Amino acid sequence: MFFKLSKITKKKHIQFHTINFSNHIDKSNPFKEIYDANPKKFKKKYNNNLNFKKIPDYEKILKKYKFNFKFFILEKVSLKNQRINSYWKNKYSKKILQIKTAILFIDCRK
């Protein structure tokens, strides 16, 4: 997506993207079952197309394509009673896993 975006974006504009990192199945429990297992099990059970990317993954991609960007965290959810599978523990901090919604600001005005 960002490769295509880097090719088609015009100079001198800004973009805002809202990113929802939740499970998209339960608004009252946005991380229900998403962190209990690895992504393959979640995808198989719910037959969905979540990409499971978190802010560090997006940052890596955006840097690769030389975007000038900033993330603004809109909402975090406590993971106090949430079981977290080793897949997630090994890949991200709890601080990152708590993020439910963020705004991605891309500045193409340079």
DSSP file (Angstrom, degrees, kcal/mol; ACC not computed):
  #  RESIDUE AA STRUCTURE BP1 BP2  ACC     N-H-->O    O-->H-N    N-H-->O    O-->H-N    TCO  KAPPA ALPHA  PHI   PSI    X-CA   Y-CA   Z-CA
    1    1 A M     >        0   0    0      0, 0.0     4,-2.4     0, 0.0     5,-0.1   0.000 360.0 360.0 360.0 -47.5    0.0    0.0    0.0
    2    2 A F  H  >  +     0   0    0      2,-0.2     4,-2.4     1,-0.2     5,-0.1   0.808 360.0  57.1 -73.0 -27.7    2.7    2.5    1.0
    3    3 A F  H  > S+     0   0    0      2,-0.2     4,-1.2     1,-0.2    -1,-0.2   0.959 111.3  43.3 -62.3 -49.2    4.8    1.7   -2.1
    4    4 A K  H  > S+     0   0    0      1,-0.2     4,-1.8     2,-0.2     3,-0.4   0.908 113.1  52.7 -60.3 -42.8    1.8    2.6   -4.3
    5    5 A L  H  X S+     0   0    0     -4,-2.4     4,-1.9     1,-0.2    -1,-0.2   0.880 105.4  54.0 -62.1 -38.9    1.1    5.6   -2.2
    6    6 A S  H  < S+     0   0    0     -4,-2.4    -1,-0.2     1,-0.2    -2,-0.2   0.796 111.3  46.8 -67.1 -27.0    4.7    6.9   -2.6
    7    7 A K  H  < S+     0   0    0     -4,-1.2    -1,-0.2    -3,-0.4    -2,-0.2   0.790 119.4  36.5 -83.6 -30.2    4.4    6.6   -6.4
    8    8 A I  H  < S+     0   0    0     -4,-1.8    -2,-0.2    -5,-0.1    -3,-0.2   0.606  88.6 107.4-102.8 -11.6    1.0    8.4   -6.7
    9    9 A T     <  -     0   0    0     -4,-1.9     2,-0.3    -5,-0.2    -4,-0.0  -0.408  61.9-135.8 -71.4 143.2    1.1   11.1   -4.1
   10   10 A K        -     0   0    0     -2,-0.1     3,-0.3     1,-0.1    98,-0.1  -0.660  24.2-105.0 -93.1 151.7    1.6   14.6   -5.2
   11   11 A K  S    S+     0   0    0     -2,-0.3    98,-0.2     1,-0.2    -1,-0.1  -0.253  95.2  37.7 -68.3 162.1    4.0   17.0   -3.5
   12   12 A K  S    S+     0   0    0     96,-2.4     2,-0.3     1,-0.2    97,-0.3   0.886  92.7 100.6  64.0  45.2    2.7   19.7   -1.3
   13   13 A H        -     0   0    0     -3,-0.3    95,-2.6    95,-0.1     2,-0.3  -0.956  56.5-138.0-145.6 168.3   -0.1   18.0    0.5
   14   14 A I  E     -A  107   0A   0     -2,-0.3     2,-0.3    93,-0.2    93,-0.2  -0.914  12.8-155.3-125.9 157.0   -0.7   16.2    3.8
   15   15 A Q  E     -A  106   0A   0     91,-2.6    91,-2.4    -2,-0.3     2,-0.4  -0.964   4.2-160.9-131.3 148.0   -2.6   13.0    4.6
   16   16 A F  E     -A  105   0A   0     -2,-0.3     2,-0.4    89,-0.2    89,-0.2  -0.999  10.3-175.8-127.0 130.2   -4.4   11.7    7.7
   17   17 A H  E     -A  104   0A   0     87,-2.4    87,-3.2    -2,-0.4     2,-0.5  -0.993  16.3-146.5-126.2 128.2   -5.1    8.0    8.1
   18   18 A T  E     -A  103   0A   0     -2,-0.4     2,-0.5    85,-0.2    85,-0.2  -0.829  17.8-164.1 -91.2 128.4   -7.1    6.6   11.0
   19   19 A I  E     -A  102   0A   0     83,-3.2    83,-2.2    -2,-0.5     2,-0.6  -0.963   7.4-161.5-119.6 124.8   -5.8    3.2   12.0
   20   20 A N  E     -A  101   0A   0     -2,-0.5    81,-0.2    81,-0.2    80,-0.1  -0.919   6.6-175.9-105.2 117.2   -7.8    0.8   14.2
   21   21 A F        +     0   0    0     79,-3.2    80,-0.1    -2,-0.6    -1,-0.1   0.292  47.7 110.7 -95.1   9.0   -5.7   -1.9   15.8
   22   22 A S  S    S-     0   0    0     78,-0.5     9,-0.2     1,-0.1    -2,-0.1  -0.049  84.6-101.2 -78.7-178.1   -8.6   -3.7   17.4
   23   23 A N        -     0   0    0      7,-3.1     8,-0.1     3,-0.2    27,-0.1   0.611  41.4-138.1 -79.3 -12.4  -10.1   -7.1   16.6
   24   24 A H  S    S+     0   0    0      6,-0.2     3,-0.1     2,-0.1     7,-0.1   0.676  86.1  80.2  62.5  19.6  -13.1   -5.5   14.7
   25   25 A I  S    S+     0   0    0      1,-0.2     2,-0.3     5,-0.2    -1,-0.1   0.581  92.0  32.4-125.2 -19.7  -15.4   -8.0   16.3
   26   26 A D    >   -     0   0    0      4,-0.1     3,-0.6     1,-0.1     6,-0.3  -0.830  52.4-172.2-147.5 101.5  -16.2   -6.7   19.8
   27   27 A K  T 3  S+     0   0    0     -2,-0.3    -1,-0.1     1,-0.2     4,-0.0   0.830  91.3  52.5 -64.4 -32.5  -16.3   -3.0   20.6
   28   28 A S  T 3  S+     0   0    0      1,-0.3    -1,-0.2     2,-0.1    -2,-0.0   0.720 124.4  27.1 -77.1 -19.9  -16.6   -3.6   24.4
   29   29 A N  S X  S+     0   0    0     -3,-0.6     3,-2.0     1,-0.1    -1,-0.3  -0.636  74.9 178.1-138.8  76.7  -13.5   -5.9   24.3
   30   30 A P  T 3  S+     0   0    0      0, 0.0    -7,-3.1     0, 0.0    -6,-0.2   0.626  80.3  41.2 -65.3 -16.2  -11.4   -4.7   21.4
   31   31 A F  T >> S+     0   0    0     -9,-0.2     4,-1.1    -8,-0.1     3,-1.0   0.217  78.6 146.2-113.7  15.4   -8.5   -7.1   21.9
   32   32 A K  T <4 S-     0   0    0     -3,-2.0    -7,-0.1    -6,-0.3    -6,-0.1  -0.315  82.1 -13.8 -55.3 124.2  -10.6  -10.1   22.7
   33   33 A E  T 3> S+     0   0    0      1,-0.1     4,-0.6    50,-0.1    -1,-0.3   0.264 111.5 101.2  67.0 -10.8   -8.9  -13.2   21.4
   34   34 A I  T <4 S+     0   0    0     -3,-1.0     3,-0.2     1,-0.2    -2,-0.2   0.890  92.5  29.5 -72.0 -36.8   -6.5  -11.2   19.2
   35   35 A Y  T  < S+     0   0    0     -4,-1.1    50,-3.6     1,-0.2    53,-0.2   0.503 101.5  82.4 -99.6  -5.4   -3.6  -11.5   21.6
   36   36 A D  T  4 S+     0   0    0     -5,-0.3     2,-0.2    48,-0.2    -1,-0.2   0.770 106.0   8.4 -69.1 -25.3   -4.5  -14.9   23.1
   37   37 A A  S  < S-     0   0    0     -4,-0.6    48,-0.2    -3,-0.2    51,-0.1  -0.786  96.4 -71.9-142.0-178.9   -3.0  -16.7   20.2
   38   38 A N    >>  -     0   0    0     -2,-0.2     4,-1.4     1,-0.1     3,-0.8  -0.434  52.8-103.0 -78.1 161.5   -0.8  -16.1   17.1
   39   39 A P  H 3> S+     0   0    0      0, 0.0     4,-2.9     0, 0.0     5,-0.2   0.798 116.3  63.8 -56.6 -32.5   -2.4  -14.3   14.2
   40   40 A K  H 3> S+     0   0    0      1,-0.2     4,-2.3     2,-0.2     5,-0.2   0.910 103.6  47.3 -61.0 -41.8   -2.9  -17.4   12.1
   41   41 A K  H <> S+     0   0    0     -3,-0.8     4,-2.4     2,-0.2    -1,-0.2   0.908 112.9  48.8 -66.3 -41.4   -5.3  -18.9   14.6
   42   42 A F  H  X S+     0   0    0     -4,-1.4     4,-2.5     2,-0.2     5,-0.2   0.935 112.5  47.9 -63.1 -46.6   -7.3  -15.7   14.9
   43   43 A K  H  X>S+     0   0    0     -4,-2.9     4,-1.8     1,-0.2     5,-0.5   0.904 112.8  48.9 -60.9 -41.9   -7.5  -15.4   11.1
   44   44 A K  H  <5S+     0   0    0     -4,-2.3    -1,-0.2    -5,-0.2    -2,-0.2   0.920 113.4  46.1 -65.3 -43.4   -8.6  -19.0   10.8
   45   45 A K  H  <5S+     0   0    0     -4,-2.4    -2,-0.2     1,-0.2    -1,-0.2   0.905 126.7  27.3 -66.6 -42.4  -11.3  -18.7   13.4
   46   46 A Y  H  <5S-     0   0    0     -4,-2.5    -1,-0.2    -5,-0.2    -2,-0.2   0.450  92.3-137.4-103.9  -1.8  -12.8  -15.5   12.2
   47   47 A N  T  <5 +     0   0    0     -4,-1.8     2,-0.2    -5,-0.2    -3,-0.2   0.920  54.2 143.9  45.6  55.9  -11.9  -15.7    8.5
   48   48 A N      < -     0   0    0     -5,-0.5    -1,-0.1    -6,-0.1    -2,-0.0  -0.590  58.4-127.7-118.3 178.6  -10.9  -12.1    8.4
   49   49 A N        +     0   0    0     -2,-0.2    -6,-0.0     3,-0.0    -2,-0.0  -0.057  46.5 150.4-120.9  33.1   -8.3   -9.9    6.7
   50   50 A L        -     0   0    0      1,-0.1    -2,-0.1   -27,-0.1   -29,-0.0  -0.382  37.7-150.9 -59.7 141.8   -6.7   -8.1    9.6
   51   51 A N        -     0   0    0      2,-0.1    -1,-0.1    -2,-0.0     3,-0.1   0.631  17.0-144.2 -92.8 -12.4   -3.1   -7.3    8.8
   52   52 A F        +     0   0    0      1,-0.2     2,-0.2   -13,-0.0    -2,-0.1   0.601  44.7 150.8  62.1  14.8   -2.0   -7.4   12.5
   53   53 A K        -     0   0    0      4,-0.1     2,-0.2     3,-0.0    -1,-0.2  -0.508  27.8-161.5 -75.9 146.0    0.5   -4.6   11.9
   54   54 A K    >>  -     0   0    0     -2,-0.2     4,-1.9    -3,-0.1     3,-1.0  -0.687  40.2 -83.7-118.0 174.2    1.3   -2.3   14.8
   55   55 A I  H 3> S+     0   0    0      1,-0.3     4,-2.9    -2,-0.2     5,-0.2   0.865 126.0  54.8 -52.0 -45.0    2.9    1.2   14.8
   56   56 A P  H 3> S+     0   0    0      0, 0.0     4,-1.9     0, 0.0    -1,-0.3   0.866 108.0  51.1 -59.2 -33.2    6.5   -0.1   14.7
   57   57 A D  H <> S+     0   0    0     -3,-1.0     4,-1.8     2,-0.2    -2,-0.2   0.926 112.0  45.8 -67.4 -44.6    5.7   -2.1   11.6
   58   58 A Y  H  X S+     0   0    0     -4,-1.9     4,-3.0     1,-0.2     5,-0.2   0.904 110.2  54.7 -64.1 -40.9    4.1    1.0    9.9
   59   59 A E  H  X S+     0   0    0     -4,-2.9     4,-2.5    -5,-0.2     5,-0.2   0.913 106.7  51.1 -59.4 -42.8    7.1    3.1   10.9
   60   60 A K  H  X S+     0   0    0     -4,-1.9     4,-1.9    -5,-0.2    -1,-0.2   0.920 113.4  44.5 -60.5 -44.8    9.5    0.7    9.3
   61   61 A I  H  X S+     0   0    0     -4,-1.8     4,-1.7     2,-0.2    -2,-0.2   0.924 113.2  50.2 -65.9 -45.7    7.5    0.8    6.0
   62   62 A L  H  <>S+     0   0    0     -4,-3.0     5,-2.7     1,-0.2    -2,-0.2   0.881 111.0  49.0 -63.2 -38.8    7.1    4.6    6.1
   63   63 A K  H ><5S+     0   0    0     -4,-2.5     3,-1.6    -5,-0.2    -1,-0.2   0.895 105.8  58.2 -66.7 -39.6   10.8    5.1    6.7
   64   64 A K  H 3<5S+     0   0    0     -4,-1.9    -1,-0.2     1,-0.3    -2,-0.2   0.885 111.2  41.3 -56.8 -40.1   11.6    2.7    3.8
   65   65 A Y  T 3<5S-     0   0    0     -4,-1.7    -1,-0.3    -5,-0.1    -2,-0.2   0.243 115.6-117.1 -95.8  12.9    9.6    4.9    1.4
   66   66 A K  T < 5 +     0   0    0     -3,-1.6     2,-0.3     1,-0.2    -3,-0.2   0.833  53.1 165.1  59.2  39.6   11.0    8.1    2.9
   67   67 A F      < -     0   0    0     -5,-2.7     2,-0.7    -6,-0.1    -1,-0.2  -0.626  38.3-133.0 -81.6 145.1    7.7    9.5    4.2
   68   68 A N  E     +B  107   0A   0     39,-0.5    39,-3.2    -2,-0.3     2,-0.3  -0.907  50.4 153.6 -94.3 113.9    7.8   12.3    6.7
   69   69 A F  E     -B  106   0A   0     -2,-0.7     2,-0.3    37,-0.2    37,-0.2  -0.882  34.4-165.7-143.6 166.3    5.2   11.1    9.3
   70   70 A K  E     -B  105   0A   0     35,-2.1    35,-3.0    -2,-0.3     2,-0.4  -0.964  16.8-138.9-154.1 141.8    4.0   11.2   12.8
   71   71 A F  E     -B  104   0A   0     -2,-0.3     2,-0.5    33,-0.2    33,-0.2  -0.835  10.0-163.1-101.5 141.5    1.6    9.0   14.8
   72   72 A F  E     -B  103   0A   0     31,-2.6    31,-2.9    -2,-0.4     2,-0.4  -0.985  17.3-137.7-122.5 118.6   -0.9   10.4   17.3
   73   73 A I  E     +B  102   0A   0     -2,-0.5    29,-0.3    29,-0.2     3,-0.1  -0.626  24.6 175.0 -78.5 125.1   -2.4    8.0   19.7
   74   74 A L  E     +     0   0A   0     27,-2.4     2,-0.4    -2,-0.4    28,-0.2   0.808  63.6  11.6 -96.5 -38.4   -6.2    8.5   20.1
   75   75 A E  E     -B  101   0A   0     26,-1.8    25,-2.7     2,-0.0    26,-1.7  -0.993  54.7-171.5-150.0 136.3   -7.1    5.6   22.4
   76   76 A K  E     -B   99   0A   0     -2,-0.4     2,-0.4    23,-0.3    23,-0.2  -0.903  12.1-151.3-120.8 154.3   -5.5    2.9   24.5
   77   77 A V        -     0   0    0     21,-2.6     2,-0.1    -2,-0.3    -2,-0.0  -0.985  24.6-111.5-127.1 136.3   -7.1    0.0   26.2
   78   78 A S        -     0   0    0     -2,-0.4     3,-0.2     1,-0.1     0, 0.0  -0.372  17.6-163.8 -64.7 141.1   -5.8   -1.7   29.4
   79   79 A L    >   +     0   0    0      1,-0.1     3,-1.5     2,-0.1    -1,-0.1   0.082  50.2 124.7-109.1  20.7   -4.5   -5.2   29.0
   80   80 A K  T 3  S+     0   0    0      1,-0.3    -1,-0.1     3,-0.0    -2,-0.0   0.865  84.6  25.0 -51.1 -47.9   -4.7   -5.9   32.7
   81   81 A N  T 3  S+     0   0    0     -3,-0.2     2,-0.5     2,-0.1    -1,-0.3   0.208  99.0 115.4-103.6  14.6   -6.8   -9.0   32.4
   82   82 A Q    <   -     0   0    0     -3,-1.5     2,-0.3   -50,-0.0    -3,-0.1  -0.720  61.3-137.0 -91.1 128.1   -5.7   -9.9   28.9
   83   83 A R        -     0   0    0     -2,-0.5     2,-0.5     1,-0.0   -48,-0.1  -0.666  21.2-155.6 -76.6 138.1   -3.7  -13.1   28.2
   84   84 A I        -     0   0    0     -2,-0.3   -48,-0.2   -48,-0.1   -49,-0.0  -0.965   7.6-135.9-124.8 119.2   -0.9  -12.4   25.8
   85   85 A N    >>  -     0   0    0    -50,-3.6     4,-2.1    -2,-0.5     3,-0.7  -0.276  26.6-112.1 -65.6 152.5    0.6  -15.1   23.6
   86   86 A S  H 3> S+     0   0    0      1,-0.2     4,-2.5     2,-0.2     5,-0.2   0.786 114.2  67.6 -60.5 -28.7    4.3  -15.3   23.3
   87   87 A Y  H 3> S+     0   0    0      1,-0.2     4,-0.7     2,-0.2    -1,-0.2   0.944 109.4  36.0 -54.3 -48.0    4.1  -14.3   19.6
   88   88 A W  H <> S+     0   0    0     -3,-0.7     4,-2.6   -53,-0.2     3,-0.5   0.894 115.2  54.5 -74.6 -41.7    2.9  -10.8   20.7
   89   89 A K  H  < S+     0   0    0     -4,-2.1    -2,-0.2     1,-0.2    -1,-0.2   0.876 110.7  46.7 -60.0 -39.1    5.1  -10.6   23.8
   90   90 A N  H  < S+     0   0    0     -4,-2.5    -1,-0.2    -5,-0.2    -2,-0.2   0.705 119.2  39.8 -76.6 -20.2    8.2  -11.3   21.8
   91   91 A K  H  < S+     0   0    0     -4,-0.7     2,-0.3    -3,-0.5    -2,-0.2   0.789 118.8  23.7-101.3 -32.6    7.3   -8.8   19.0
   92   92 A Y  S  < S-     0   0    0     -4,-2.6    -1,-0.2    -5,-0.1     2,-0.1  -0.942  70.4-115.0-138.5 154.6    5.9   -5.8   20.8
   93   93 A S     >  -     0   0    0     -2,-0.3     4,-2.2     1,-0.1     3,-0.3  -0.442  35.4-112.3 -78.7 161.9    5.8   -4.0   24.2
   94   94 A K  H  > S+     0   0    0      1,-0.2     4,-1.8     2,-0.2     5,-0.1   0.858 118.5  62.3 -62.1 -34.1    2.6   -3.8   26.2
   95   95 A K  H  4 S+     0   0    0      1,-0.2     4,-0.3     2,-0.2    -1,-0.2   0.892 108.1  41.7 -58.5 -40.7    2.6   -0.1   25.6
   96   96 A I  H >4 S+     0   0    0     -3,-0.3     3,-1.3     1,-0.2    -2,-0.2   0.895 111.7  54.9 -73.0 -41.9    2.3   -0.8   21.8
   97   97 A L  H 3< S+     0   0    0     -4,-2.2    -2,-0.2     1,-0.3    -1,-0.2   0.760  99.8  62.2 -65.5 -24.7   -0.2   -3.6   22.3
   98   98 A Q  T 3< S+     0   0    0     -4,-1.8   -21,-2.6    -5,-0.2     2,-0.4   0.661  77.1 107.6 -74.2 -16.4   -2.5   -1.3   24.3
   99   99 A I  E <   + B   0  76A   0     -3,-1.3   -23,-0.3    -4,-0.3     3,-0.1  -0.491  36.7 169.2 -72.8 120.7   -3.0    1.1   21.4
  100  100 A K  E     +     0   0A   0    -25,-2.7   -79,-3.2    -2,-0.4   -78,-0.5   0.838  65.5  14.5 -95.3 -42.8   -6.5    0.7   19.9
  101  101 A T  E     +AB  20  75A   0    -26,-1.7   -27,-2.4   -81,-0.2   -26,-1.8  -0.997  63.2 169.9-140.5 140.0   -6.7    3.7   17.6
  102  102 A A  E     -AB  19  73A   0    -83,-2.2   -83,-3.2    -2,-0.4     2,-0.5  -0.978  27.5-130.5-143.9 156.5   -4.1    6.1   16.1
  103  103 A I  E     -AB  18  72A   0    -31,-2.9   -31,-2.6    -2,-0.3     2,-0.6  -0.930  17.9-151.9-105.1 131.9   -3.9    8.9   13.5
  104  104 A L  E     -AB  17  71A   0    -87,-3.2   -87,-2.4    -2,-0.5     2,-0.5  -0.935  10.2-163.3-103.7 120.7   -1.1    8.6   11.0
  105  105 A F  E     -AB  16  70A   0    -35,-3.0   -35,-2.1    -2,-0.6     2,-0.5  -0.921   4.6-170.8-106.0 123.3   -0.1   12.1    9.7
  106  106 A I  E     -AB  15  69A   0    -91,-2.4   -91,-2.6    -2,-0.5     2,-0.6  -0.973   6.5-158.9-118.0 125.4    2.0   12.1    6.5
  107  107 A D  E     +AB  14  68A   0    -39,-3.2   -39,-0.5    -2,-0.5     3,-0.2  -0.905  19.8 167.2-107.9 112.2    3.5   15.4    5.4
  108  108 A C        +     0   0    0    -95,-2.6   -96,-2.4    -2,-0.6   -94,-0.1   0.025  47.3 106.4-109.2  24.4    4.4   15.6    1.7
  109  109 A R              0   0    0    -97,-0.3    -1,-0.2     1,-0.2   -95,-0.1   0.472 360.0 360.0 -86.4  -0.8    5.0   19.3    1.6
  110  110 A K              0   0    0     -3,-0.2    -1,-0.2   -97,-0.1    -2,-0.1   0.469 360.0 360.0 -89.0 360.0    8.7   19.2    1.4
